[in-house]
């Protein structure tokens, strides 16, 4: 209670004490500020007109103080003009009481103020709990983010080689997940001294589940462990040969449905390429059509589509063939390329990819794949929302390979 009239303070203090309030008195605004700094009262009643610091100035200074909770400020005044009330509100007052103060009205105003303080403190507690929960979520997110960063490194390590030269041919790989980890996988392995297997896989969905699936599939198509590679079969003499591409797709389909017990499925493209003759035997299981970039710059798509792997037990697959001539290239890309959305709302599709590959015809290897990726980003006008992967096989001529 702040008033420069001792009599007025005594009258109001007696009324408030009888109502159960603990009352502290101050004869000036300066004295009241000292008390407020030490005790942080819930309510402040202050006369407007006082010698020295006015109640209005005291209210303004009170609002500038650092407090843990809100303080309800009531100005006592004989002023009743609207402009005076507006000035008081602008300086931080919550309510007004006309002098002389009526006891019943005072108690009613304090009861209303108590409801506001209760709501404010409940809101403050909710905010504290929310802040605490957000802090815990941030800690959890940071932990998950660190794990995903490491998972990305592990997934990228599944593609141990991004480039290899076979003397008369070379293969280059591109694997760029849209998030920390993705569901795309590309790779190659030697089938024999003159044949190489190339593959691209796109697991349904995104994120950790898809990444785990690609890790398992990478083990099935390992180039460093031919005895574990299901694309290879061993004859009676212990030599490895390549499984027919369509047979490989059927084998994988049964494996996923019978053994993996997962709801995930994937698209597959697998090519068995003869490094000497340039012949290609290929299976396309739901993956985008493979493309041949002829030496003269012409782009040809081939293949009959096919069902994804791990979706239907009755799915059938077909091996298709083509041939590469000196200077030709085989391109196996994921749908993260052909399905990017252009600024006009259309998808890139095979027509757009044809134009891009034709424009990049003068480039080779990893430089071509990098240029393709940056052009995809430029055309989409924003970050790519799907994983982007590709295998580029370049055939320079039919000559004996040293292996």
N, C-alpha and C positions, 0 to 999 in steps of 0.2 A: 504494500500500500504506500503510494507516494503522494504527498501533499505538503505544501509549505505551511498549511494551517494545522497546528497541533490538535485543535478541537475536532476538526473534520477527520483527522486520522483516528482519534480515539473513538468517535462514533462508529465509523466504518469497521474498525478493528473489532469492536465489541460485537457488531452484527455478524461478522465473519467467524469469529471465535465460537459464538453460540451455534453456528451452523456446522461446526466441526473442522474448520480450516485453521491451519497453523499460519499465523500472520507475522510478517516482518515489516517494520515501518521505516520510512526514509523521509526526511524533511526536504530533500532536494533531488534533482536529477542526478547530480554528481554522486551523492551518497548512494542513491539507488543503483547506479552502475556498478559501484564497488560490491554491493550486496549480491547483485545478479551474477557478477563474475565468480563469486565464491559458492553460491547455493543453487543456481539455475532454477528459479521458481517456475512452477507450472503456469501460474496466473500472475499478471501484473496489472494493478489498477493505479492509474496515474491521473492527477488533475492536469488539465490542459494549460491553464494559466497559472504560472508560478514565477516567483522572482528568480533571476538567473536563468538557468536552463529551463526552457518551456517543456511541457509534456510532449509536444510534437517533436522537438529536438531529441528528447530522451528516448522516445519511441524509435526514431531513426537510428540512434546510436545503439539501442538495444538489438535491433534487427541486424546490425553489423557484427555483433558478438558471435564467437564460435560456441555452439552448443551441441550436445549430443542428441537432444530432442527439442521439439517445438515448444515455444512459450506463447501463451494466449494473452494478448494485450488489449485492455479495455481503457479507453479514454473517458474521464469524467469531465463533463463540460456543460456550460450553459449555452453553448453555440448550437444552433439548430439549422442554420442555413445550409442548403445543399452543397454549396462550394466549400464550406468548412468541413462537412462530412467527407467529401471527395478528397480534400487535402489530407485528412487524417488517414484515410484508406491508402492513399498513395505513399504515405510515409510508414506504413506497416501496421496500423491499428487493425484489430479484428472486430471490435465492437465499440459502441458508445453508450454511455449512461448520462442522462440529464441530471443536473444538480438542482435541488437537493435529491439525494439518492433514496429511492424507495427500496426497503429491505426485501420485499417479495420479488420485485423486479430484478434486484441484484442477484438473488439466489437463482432465479430462473435463467439469467444470462450466464451465470457460472455453470449451471447444469448443462446448458447448451454447449458451452465451451468445453466442458469435460467430455461430452460425446465426440467432439471434434478431435480432442487430444487422444481419446481412446482409439479412434479410427486411424489417426496419424501414426500412433505407436504400433498398431497392428500392421499398418502398411510398411512401416519401417522394419518390423520383424520379418515380414514376408520378403522385403527387399534384401534383408541380411541373409535369409535362407536361400533366396535366389542367387545372390552373389556367391554364397558358399558353394551352391550346386554348380554354378557356372565355372567356378574355380576348379572344382573336382572334374568337371567335364573337360576343361582345358587341359588339365594334367593328363587325363585319360587320352584325349585327342593327341596331345604331344607324344605320348608313349606309343599310340597306334601309328602315328605319322612316322616316328623313328623306325618302327618295325616295318612299315611299308617301304620306306627308303631302302632298308636292307633287303626286303623281299624283291624290290626292283632290281637291285644289283644281282641277286641270285637268279632271277628270271633271265636277265640279260646274259648271265654266264651260261645259260643253257645253249646259247648260240656261240659256241666256242670259236668258230671261224666265221668272219664276215666276208672273206674273200679267199679264193684259191685258184691258182693257175694250174691247168693240166697240160701245159705246153701248147697244144693246138686249140684249147678252149679254156674258158675261165667262168667262174660262178661268183656272183656277188649277192649279198643278202641285206635286206632292210627290215628292221623290227622296231617300231615306234609306238608304244602303248599310249592311249589317250590319257590315262591316269598314272598312278604310281605303278600299278601292275595291270596286265591285260590278259586277254585270252587268245592272242595270236602267237603262232610259232612257225618259224621257217628253218630249214636246214638242208644239208646234203651229206652223202656218204658214198664211199666207193663200194660198188657191187663187185667189180672185178678190175683187172688191169685196163680194160677198155670201156667200162660202163660205170656210170654214176647215177645215183638216185637223188632226186630233188623233191622237196615237199613243202607244202604250205598248209597250215591248219588254223582254223578260226573257231574257238570254242564259244558256245552260246553264252550270252551275258557278258558281264565285265567284272573286274575286281578279283578278290582273293579266291573265290571258288573256281573261276575260270583259270586263274594262274596256277592253282594246284593241279588242275586237270592237264594243262599244258606241260607241267613238270613231269607228270606221269607218262604222258605220251612221248616226251623227249627220250625217256628211257627205253621205250619200245622201238625207237628209230635211231638208236645210238650208232654213230659211226666208229666210236672207239671200242665198242664191245659187239662185234658181229654176231657172236653166239647168242646175244640177247636181242638182236635186231629182228623183229618179226617180218621185216620186208625181205629177209634173206633166208634161204633154205640150204641145208648142208647135205651133200650127196655121200655115197658110201666111201668115197676116197677122202672125205674130210674137207672138200673144197666147197666154197659158198657160191651160190647163184641167186639171182633175183627172183622173188616171187612175182607172178603176173600181177600187174597193177590192180585189175578188177578183183582178183583173188585176195589181194591185200586188203582192199576196202571191205570185202565180205568178212574176212577174218577179224578186222577191227570192229566191225559192226556187231558180230557175235560176242566179241570180247567185252565190249562196253555194256551190252545188254545183259550178258550172263554173269560177268564177274565184278564189274565196277559198281553195280547197284547205285547208279547216280541218275539224277534227272537231267544232267547236262548232256548235250550232244555237240557235234562239231562238223564243220565242213572240211573237206580234204581235197587237195589236189596233189597227185603223186606222179612223177615222170621218171621213167627208166630211159636214160639217154646213152646211145652208143657214141663214144668219143671219136671213133674212126669213121664210121659210116654216116653219122649225123642223124640216125633214125631215133624217133621218140615214140615210146609206148606210154600212154598216159591214162589215168582214171580221174574223173571229175565227179566228186561227191558233194554236190550242193555248193561248191566253190564257184566264183566267177569264172567265165571262160578264159582259158589260157590264150595268149597272143603270140604270134610269130612276127617279129620285125624283120622283114626281108632286107637284104643288102641294099636294094634300090630305094628304101624308105617306105615301102608299102607295109601296112599293118593288117594281119589276117587273124581273126579269131576262129577257134575250132572247138570241138567237143559237144557233147549232148546233155550236159547238165548232170542229172543224177540226184538221188536223195542224200541228205546228210547222214553221217555215221552216228549210230546210237539212238536213232529216232524210231525206226520201225524194223521189226525182225524180218519182215518179208521184203525189205529193200533189195533191189537188184542193181548191179553195177556193170559197166561196160568198159573195156579197154579200147581206146582209139589210138590211131597212129598218125604221125606226120614225119616229115623229113626236113632237116636243116642243111642248107648249103653254105659254103664258105661266105662269111660275112653276115649270116643270119643270126638272130637272137631269139631266145625263148623267154617270155615274160609271164610269171605266175604271180598275180596280185590278189590281195584280199578285197572284200567288199567295202572295207574302209576307204578304198580308193574310188571305186565306181559309184558308191552311194553318197558321196559328199554332196551337200546341198549348196548350189550356187546362189549368188545374191538374188537372182530372179526367181528362186524357188524350185528350179529344175535340178535334177540329179545330174552328176557328171556323165554317168552311163558309159557304155562302150564307145559311143561317138566322141565324147569329150576326151576319153583316154586315148583314142586313136590320134586325135589332133595333138595331144600333149606328147605322145611317144614319137610322132612324126617330127615335131618341132625339136625334140631332143636327139634326133637320129645321129647327129655328129658327135655325141658324147658317149663315153664308155664306162662300164663298171660302176664303182661306188659314186663317181661324180654324176652319172646319169640318175641314179636312185636318189641322191641328195637333191639334185635339181628338181626332180619329180615331186619330192615331198614339199619343198619350199613353194613350188607352184601350186600344189594342192592347198596349202595354207593361204596363199594369196587369193586364190579363186574363191575359197569358202568365206573369206572375209572375217573369220574368227577362229578360235581354237578348234581343232578337229575333235569331234565327239566320239569317234570310233578309232580303234586300233588300226594302224596302217602297217602292212607288211608286204614284202615282195621278194621273189627270187628272180634273178636275171642271169640267164645262161647264154654265153656268147661263143659261137662256133666259128673258128678262124680257118679251118680247112681239114680235109681228111688226110692226115698223115699219122704215121705210127707214133704212139704215145709212149714215153719212157716210164710212165707210171708215177 
